[in-house]
Amino acid sequence: MGVLGIGIDLLHIPRFRAVLARRGPTKMVQRILTAKERDEYLTLREDAHRLRFLGVRWAVKEAAYKALYPSFRLTWKDLSFTREGASPKPILNLESPTPGNPHLKMHASVSHDGEYIIAQVLAEHLP
């Protein structure tokens, strides 16, 4: 077992809100969310919750990309950050097997405070 990489991303919520206002939240949802994430997003009714949901997924996926690059070049929809079963903690998963390395595990940590969301991802090879 060895560390492949560590990635971190800091998202400024007002800046992200401005991007959504320019491009539209529907385009962003289609661009970055997997089908499972989109289903979870659509259950949210308040704009603030939807904004935070999208912001967290953006930050986690950016951090994962940084942790995996250049060994793997993933797209937004290659990664899913969703709750599994009754667990309150979302899990970061690969949506499809990674070419050439099926033994990859990622650990994600997210924190938000005020106008910021920070995400860190550690990617490791498993035996």
KEVOSE-94562 format. One record per residue (C-alpha): residue number from 1; residue in one letter; x, y, z. Coordinates in Angstrom, 2 decimals. Layout:
BEGIN
pt pos->NUM; code->a; u->X; v->Y; w->Z
...
***
This chain:
BEGIN
pt pos->1; code->m; u->0.00; v->0.00; w->0.00
pt pos->2; code->g; u->1.47; v->3.37; w->-0.98
pt pos->3; code->v; u->0.37; v->6.95; w->-1.30
pt pos->4; code->l; u->-0.16; v->7.96; w->-4.91
pt pos->5; code->g; u->-0.87; v->11.61; w->-4.18
pt pos->6; code->i; u->-2.55; v->14.24; w->-2.05
pt pos->7; code->g; u->-4.78; v->16.97; w->-3.45
pt pos->8; code->i; u->-6.44; v->19.96; w->-1.87
pt pos->9; code->d; u->-8.92; v->22.54; w->-3.15
pt pos->10; code->l; u->-10.27; v->25.72; w->-1.59
pt pos->11; code->l; u->-13.54; v->27.06; w->-2.96
pt pos->12; code->h; u->-14.78; v->30.61; w->-2.30
pt pos->13; code->i; u->-18.57; v->30.29; w->-2.23
pt pos->14; code->p; u->-19.38; v->33.83; w->-3.51
pt pos->15; code->r; u->-17.11; v->33.28; w->-6.54
pt pos->16; code->f; u->-18.72; v->29.90; w->-7.22
pt pos->17; code->r; u->-22.18; v->31.47; w->-6.86
pt pos->18; code->a; u->-21.19; v->34.06; w->-9.52
pt pos->19; code->v; u->-20.07; v->31.27; w->-11.88
pt pos->20; code->l; u->-23.42; v->29.53; w->-11.40
pt pos->21; code->a; u->-25.26; v->32.80; w->-12.05
pt pos->22; code->r; u->-23.38; v->33.28; w->-15.35
pt pos->23; code->r; u->-23.54; v->29.72; w->-16.63
pt pos->24; code->g; u->-26.71; v->28.50; w->-14.93
pt pos->25; code->p; u->-26.93; v->25.79; w->-12.28
pt pos->26; code->t; u->-28.49; v->23.31; w->-14.72
pt pos->27; code->k; u->-25.40; v->23.34; w->-16.94
pt pos->28; code->m; u->-23.14; v->22.90; w->-13.92
pt pos->29; code->v; u->-25.22; v->19.97; w->-12.64
pt pos->30; code->q; u->-25.04; v->18.28; w->-16.04
pt pos->31; code->r; u->-21.31; v->18.93; w->-16.30
pt pos->32; code->i; u->-19.99; v->17.78; w->-12.92
pt pos->33; code->l; u->-22.51; v->15.46; w->-11.24
pt pos->34; code->t; u->-22.97; v->11.73; w->-11.77
pt pos->35; code->a; u->-26.51; v->10.38; w->-12.04
pt pos->36; code->k; u->-26.51; v->9.36; w->-8.36
pt pos->37; code->e; u->-25.22; v->12.78; w->-7.27
pt pos->38; code->r; u->-27.81; v->14.48; w->-9.48
pt pos->39; code->d; u->-30.60; v->12.45; w->-7.85
pt pos->40; code->e; u->-29.40; v->13.56; w->-4.41
pt pos->41; code->y; u->-29.08; v->17.18; w->-5.59
pt pos->42; code->l; u->-32.67; v->17.19; w->-6.87
pt pos->43; code->t; u->-34.00; v->16.27; w->-3.41
pt pos->44; code->l; u->-32.62; v->19.54; w->-2.02
pt pos->45; code->r; u->-35.18; v->22.36; w->-1.97
pt pos->46; code->e; u->-33.27; v->25.37; w->-0.66
pt pos->47; code->d; u->-30.90; v->27.27; w->-2.95
pt pos->48; code->a; u->-28.29; v->27.54; w->-0.18
pt pos->49; code->h; u->-28.23; v->23.75; w->0.24
pt pos->50; code->r; u->-27.97; v->23.22; w->-3.50
pt pos->51; code->l; u->-25.12; v->25.74; w->-3.73
pt pos->52; code->r; u->-23.21; v->24.03; w->-0.91
pt pos->53; code->f; u->-23.86; v->20.58; w->-2.42
pt pos->54; code->l; u->-22.44; v->21.63; w->-5.80
pt pos->55; code->g; u->-19.56; v->23.50; w->-4.16
pt pos->56; code->v; u->-18.54; v->20.47; w->-2.11
pt pos->57; code->r; u->-18.62; v->18.18; w->-5.17
pt pos->58; code->w; u->-16.59; v->20.69; w->-7.17
pt pos->59; code->a; u->-13.94; v->21.00; w->-4.44
pt pos->60; code->v; u->-13.71; v->17.24; w->-3.78
pt pos->61; code->k; u->-13.38; v->16.39; w->-7.46
pt pos->62; code->e; u->-10.76; v->19.12; w->-7.99
pt pos->63; code->a; u->-8.78; v->17.79; w->-5.01
pt pos->64; code->a; u->-9.06; v->14.22; w->-6.34
pt pos->65; code->y; u->-7.83; v->15.31; w->-9.77
pt pos->66; code->k; u->-4.82; v->16.96; w->-8.13
pt pos->67; code->a; u->-4.11; v->13.82; w->-6.08
pt pos->68; code->l; u->-4.28; v->11.52; w->-9.11
pt pos->69; code->y; u->-2.64; v->13.65; w->-11.83
pt pos->70; code->p; u->-0.58; v->12.80; w->-13.90
pt pos->71; code->s; u->-1.00; v->9.05; w->-13.22
pt pos->72; code->f; u->-4.72; v->9.27; w->-13.98
pt pos->73; code->r; u->-6.62; v->11.92; w->-15.89
pt pos->74; code->l; u->-10.21; v->11.74; w->-14.76
pt pos->75; code->t; u->-13.27; v->13.67; w->-15.83
pt pos->76; code->w; u->-15.90; v->15.16; w->-13.52
pt pos->77; code->k; u->-18.20; v->12.18; w->-13.94
pt pos->78; code->d; u->-15.49; v->9.59; w->-13.28
pt pos->79; code->l; u->-15.82; v->10.42; w->-9.58
pt pos->80; code->s; u->-18.84; v->10.27; w->-7.30
pt pos->81; code->f; u->-19.07; v->11.76; w->-3.80
pt pos->82; code->t; u->-22.24; v->10.27; w->-2.29
pt pos->83; code->r; u->-23.62; v->8.74; w->0.86
pt pos->84; code->e; u->-23.61; v->4.95; w->1.04
pt pos->85; code->g; u->-26.42; v->3.31; w->3.00
pt pos->86; code->a; u->-27.19; v->4.85; w->6.39
pt pos->87; code->s; u->-23.77; v->6.47; w->6.80
pt pos->88; code->p; u->-23.88; v->10.26; w->7.18
pt pos->89; code->k; u->-20.39; v->10.55; w->5.68
pt pos->90; code->p; u->-20.15; v->10.70; w->1.87
pt pos->91; code->i; u->-17.69; v->8.35; w->0.18
pt pos->92; code->l; u->-15.50; v->9.24; w->-2.81
pt pos->93; code->n; u->-15.73; v->6.50; w->-5.44
pt pos->94; code->l; u->-14.55; v->5.93; w->-8.98
pt pos->95; code->e; u->-17.57; v->5.46; w->-11.22
pt pos->96; code->s; u->-15.70; v->3.15; w->-13.57
pt pos->97; code->p; u->-12.59; v->1.04; w->-13.07
pt pos->98; code->t; u->-9.34; v->2.90; w->-13.60
pt pos->99; code->p; u->-7.49; v->1.69; w->-16.69
pt pos->100; code->g; u->-4.47; v->-0.33; w->-15.68
pt pos->101; code->n; u->-4.98; v->-0.01; w->-11.92
pt pos->102; code->p; u->-8.14; v->-1.35; w->-10.31
pt pos->103; code->h; u->-6.55; v->-1.20; w->-6.84
pt pos->104; code->l; u->-7.02; v->2.47; w->-6.06
pt pos->105; code->k; u->-8.59; v->3.90; w->-2.91
pt pos->106; code->m; u->-9.34; v->7.54; w->-2.12
pt pos->107; code->h; u->-10.01; v->9.22; w->1.18
pt pos->108; code->a; u->-11.77; v->12.61; w->1.22
pt pos->109; code->s; u->-12.12; v->15.18; w->3.95
pt pos->110; code->v; u->-14.30; v->18.28; w->3.59
pt pos->111; code->s; u->-14.81; v->21.29; w->5.81
pt pos->112; code->h; u->-16.85; v->24.42; w->5.29
pt pos->113; code->d; u->-16.83; v->27.62; w->7.27
pt pos->114; code->g; u->-18.44; v->30.90; w->6.33
pt pos->115; code->e; u->-17.70; v->31.62; w->2.68
pt pos->116; code->y; u->-15.24; v->28.78; w->2.12
pt pos->117; code->i; u->-15.26; v->25.06; w->1.40
pt pos->118; code->i; u->-12.02; v->23.11; w->1.60
pt pos->119; code->a; u->-11.55; v->19.54; w->0.39
pt pos->120; code->q; u->-8.56; v->17.26; w->0.71
pt pos->121; code->v; u->-8.14; v->13.89; w->-1.00
pt pos->122; code->l; u->-5.51; v->11.24; w->-0.38
pt pos->123; code->a; u->-5.17; v->8.62; w->-3.13
pt pos->124; code->e; u->-3.43; v->5.33; w->-2.47
pt pos->125; code->h; u->-2.49; v->2.13; w->-4.28
pt pos->126; code->l; u->-3.80; v->-1.02; w->-2.62
pt pos->127; code->p; u->-2.03; v->-4.38; w->-2.91
***
